[in-house]
Amino acid sequence: MDASEYLRSILYTKDEVDHWLSGKKFPFAKYHSEFGWLLRDGKFRDGINNSISVYTYSQYNERKMINYKRKPCRINTYGNSFTQCHQVSDGETWQEILAAHLNEPIRNFGVGGWSVYQAYLRMKKEEKITPADYIIFNIYEDDHYRNLDAWRNIRVKKHEQFIEPTLPHVKVNEQEQSFLECSNPCPTPKSVYNLCDLDYVCQLFKDDFVLKIMLAHINSKGKNPSHNYNEFINLATTHGIKTKIDNAEKLDKVADNLFTKSAMYSSLCIVKKIDEFAKENNKKVLYVLSYPPHSIAKYMSPQLRRDQSFVDFLRVQNYPFIDLLAAHVNEYDQFKIGIKKYLERYFIGHYNPLGNFFCAYAIKDKLVEMLNPKPAPYQ
């Protein structure tokens, strides 16, 4: 499969774009020129016990505040669907659990599907409008890779509830220490229709880094992967990976390693920018690392985690952070049930209400330690 053939397979139809922009289909999100998308109010049967979750967004497209909402807010949260708290209703988020305990409100600017870079851009914008002295910045395991997505559907299939369109992204090369910020390639509603045009899409994405990764994975499973070997050796070499590729399995592995290496480096660069922003604006940041259940299960056996270099970076730089993967591993030692049963306590894909309690109380002690003055219950 070549780039043109693959891009042809993911083109949008005019009807799909019409329906998404008008809100008639793909109800999860709405178009946004700068960030790619924001969330819509909604009711989805995606909650615990097949219940309906209610999602409500307020004036600044943040999730509805409930506990202590009339009090001044000094904590804003940014990130992904684990920040947004997908699959629970408004009052069941970890922000609302923490707010109830601390006796003060917490804003939730999380958006499902977002990268570290999108969350960083939103933080810079929202902190000018609704500033807070403390920021909780949530990073999900896939968010590192999302930084590099110029068009998410290159890597993720269309969903009945959500087209994953173009978005702001970064281009990086750790070997060259390069980091380039790129705006949304489709910056107007009209320009989204370009994603229906094969010639336009091929011209725009022919050299896309993530597309090359995807083609390597796909072709490694094909009948004749060898035509990709030299091309991918050259790509890996320019990114500081010296390798020999002489079989399909090696092609697949090198593509995965290159993607991970670049993804982690991109987040490292973005966190440095978050730190600069916080220092310039006299803010303190607490990072929270979130993981899907399958990654937690995998880490229960001694294996090097995919984001080890990023975790090491946070430790070396002495950035305050909560590692929810480690928190789950530590708690699981107290149980006598299998890992599958343990994870079912907390996850239904995302955290269920009990999982959000786990998250809130994993964050609580470090957050209280950072807050000055202390919240009312700790004075």
N, C-alpha and C positions, 0 to 999 in steps of 0.2 A: 504494500500500500504506500502510495506517495502522498505528499502534502495536499495536493489538489483533490485526490480521491477521498481523503479523510475529511477535509473541510466541506466537500460536497455533502457528506453524510450527516453533518451537523447544522447545515444551513437552516435558518428559520423560514417559515412561510409568511407571506404578507398577513394572512389571517391570524397567525400566532402573535405577530407584533401588534396588530390591531387590537386583539383581545387583551393582550398584556397591558398595553398603554391605557386602554379604556377601563381596565379592571373587570372585564367580563369573564376572563379565565386567569389561571395562574394567580390565585388570590393571596398568596403568602406575602408578596412584596410589590412595591410600586417603584417606577423609574425615578432615578435621581441623577442629575447631570454630573455632579461632582463625584459622588460616592459609588455610583452604579445603581444602587437601590436602597430604599428604606422599607420599613414594615407597615402593613395595613392593620387596622382593627380587624379582629376575626374571631370566629369560633370554630375550632377544629376538633374532630373526634380523635384526639391523639394522646389523651391523658391516661392516668392510671385506671385500671379496670375498664378500659375502653370508654372512659368518660370524655365529655367535651371540655376542652381548655378554652378559657376566655382571655383574649389578648386585647388590651386597650392602650392606646398611645395618646399622649397629651400634647400640649402646645408646641413643644420643641421636638416632637417625635421621639420622646423618651417614654419608657413604659410607665403606666399609671402608678403614681405614688399613693400609698394608703396610710401607713403608720407615720404619725407625727408630720403630715405633709404641710401643716401651716407653720411649722417651726423653721428657722433658718437652716439651710442645708450646707454642710461643709464636706460632704463626701460624694463624689461623682464616680460612677463605674463605667468602664468602656470595654468593648470586646465583641464577642461572637455570640452564638446561640447558647453557650453555657453562661454567658453574661445576661443575655436576654431572658434566659430560663425557659427555653422551648419545652413544651409538653406539660407545663403546669399553668394554672390560672393566675391572674394578677397578684393576688395576695399571698401566693405560695412560693414566691421567689426567695433566693437566699438574701437578697437585699432587704426584703420586707421582714424576714426573720431577724436579721441583724438590727434593722431599724427598731423593731419591737423591743429587742433586748437592750439596745443602747439608749432608747428614749429619744432618738433623733432621726430625721429622715435621711434616706440614701437614694440618689437618682440612679436610674438604670438606662444607659445609652447603648446597651448591647443590641446587636443586629445579627440574626442568623446568617451564616455563610461568609461572614466578613473575615478579612485577613488582619494581621497585625498592622499593616500599613493603612488600611481603611480606617481602623479604630484610631490610629495615631492622627490621621487627618481630621477625623471628627472631633477628637479631643481638642486639637488646636482651635477648631471653629467654635465648639460649644463653650470652651473655657473663657471665651470673650463675651459670651451672652449670659451664661449661668455659671459663673466661676465657683470653684470649691477649693479649699485649702489642701484637701487630701483626695488622691486619685487611686482607685483600685483598677488596675489594668490587667484584664484576664486574657490569657493566651492559651488557646486550645491546640492540641497536637498538630492538626492539619493547617492551622493558621500560618505556620512558617512557609508551607508550600504555596498557600494561597497568595502570598506576597508577590509571587512570580507570574500569577495568572493575569494575562491581558484580556482574555475572554474565558470565563470559567467553564463554559460548555465544551471547550477543547478537552478538558480533563474530566468533566462530570456530565452525565447524560441529562437531558431535559426531564423534568418531573412534572406530573400533572398539576401540581400546585405552584411550581416555581420554575420559570426560565432563569438561568444564571448567566446574565449578559456580560458585556464588557465592563471593565472597572479600572480605577487607578491602580497602578502596580509599579514594581521596581525591576530594574535589570541590574544584575550584579556579576562580578567576577572576583572571587576571593584571591585568585592568583595575582591579579592586577590591582587588587584593593580598590575596585571600582564599584560605585553605587549610584545609580541613575534613577531619579524619580520621574514617572510618566503619568500623565493625566489620563482620564477616561477617553478611550479612542472614539467613543460615540457620545459626544457632549451635548447633543440635543435629541429630543424625541424623534425628529425627522431622520437623524443619522442612524437610528437603530434599524431602520429599513435597509441600510447597507448590508446588514448581516443576512439578507436574503439573496445577495448578489455574489455569485461565485467568483467572478473576476475581481471584484472589489476585495472580498475576503482573502483571496489568494495573494493579492498584492500587499495587503496590510499585514498578514500573518505568515508570509512565506519563510521568514527567518525567525519565527517565534521560538524561544527557548523551550517552553513547555510543550509545544507541538512536536519538537524534535525528540523530547523525552518520550512522549506518547507513541510516536511512530516507532521508536526503538523497542518499546515494550510490545507493541502490536506485531511488529515484524519478527521479533525474536520467537514468536509462536507460529510464524508462517512457514511455508514450504521452502523458501529460499532466502534466509536472513542475511546471507553473506554479503549482499550488495550494500548493506548498512555498516559493515565492519569498519572500513577505512574512514568513512565519513564520521562515524561516531568516535573513533580513535582520535581524529583531529579535534573534534569538539571537546572531548575529555582533556586532551593535552593542553588546549588553550585555557582550561580552568584548573590546571595544575595537577591533573590525574594522569600519570604515565602508566599505560596499560597495554596489554596485547589482547585483542579480541579475535578468537578463532572458532567460537561456537556460539550458538543461540543463548545458552545459559549465561555465558560471560557477558554477552551484549545486554541482556536483561539486568544483570547484577550491576554492571558499570553504569547503566542509565539510572538505576535506583540510587546508587552511591553519589553520582553527580548531582541529581536532583536534591538529595538530602543535604549534601555539602553546601550547595548554593542557597537552599531554603534557610538553613540555620545561620549562614552568614548574613542573609538579608535581615533576619530578625535581630541579630546582634547590632547591625548598623542602625536599625530603627529604634531599638532600645536606647542607644546612645543619644539619638535625637530626642526621645522622650525625656531622658535625663537632663539634656541641655534646656529643653523647654521648661521643665519643672524648676530648675535652678534659677532661670531667668525670671520666673514668675512666682518664686517663693512658695512652691508647692512640694508636697511629699508624695511619693508614689510607692504603692505596694503591688507587686506583681503576683498574680495567681495563675498557676499552671494547671490546666484541665486536660482530662484524658477520656477516651471512650472505654467502655468496659473490656473490649477485647485486648486493648493495650495493657490494662491493669492485670488481666489474667496472664498475659504473656510475660510480664515483668515479675510475676510471682516466682518463676524459675530464674536462676541466675543468668541473665542476659544483659548485654549492654543496650541501653535504651537508645532509640533513634535520635532523641534530642539531647544526648549526653554532653555534647560540646556546648550547647546553649546553656544548660544547667550549670556546667563548670564555669562558663563566662559570668553568669549571675553571681556565683559564689566568689569568684576572684575579684569582681568589681564591688563586692559587698552591697549589692542591691537587695533590699528586703523582699523576700518572696515566699510564697506558700506553694509547696509541691504536693498537689493532691494525689498524685500517684504514690508517693512515699507515704502519705497519710493513710491511704487505703491499705498499703502493704503492712504498715505497722498495726493498724486495727485488726486486720485479718488474722494476725497471730493470736488474737484473743478468742477466735471462733473454732469450733470443732465441726464445721460444715464444709462441704466442697466449695470451690471458688465460684462455680456457677450459681449455687444457691446464695452465696454471699453477695454477688453482684446483682442478683435479682431483687435483693432488699432495696437497692438504691437506684437502679437504672431501668428505664423503659426505652432505651435508646439514649436520651438525655437523662438527667437526674429526675426522678419522681419527687414528690414532696418530701419524703424522708431523706432522699439524696441531697436536696437543697438544705435541709437541716444539717446534714453532715458537712456540706461545703461551708455554710455560715459559721459553724462552730470550729472548723479547721482554720478559718480566717480570724476569728474573734480575738484571740489572745494577742496576736501580732498587731492587729489593728488598734486595739485598746492601748497597747504599749506605745504606738506611734502618736496617738491623739493627744493634743495639748490645747486647752485643758481637757481632762478626762471626761468622758460622757457621764451623765448624772448618776447612773448606778455604781460608778467606780470612784466617785468623789468622796 
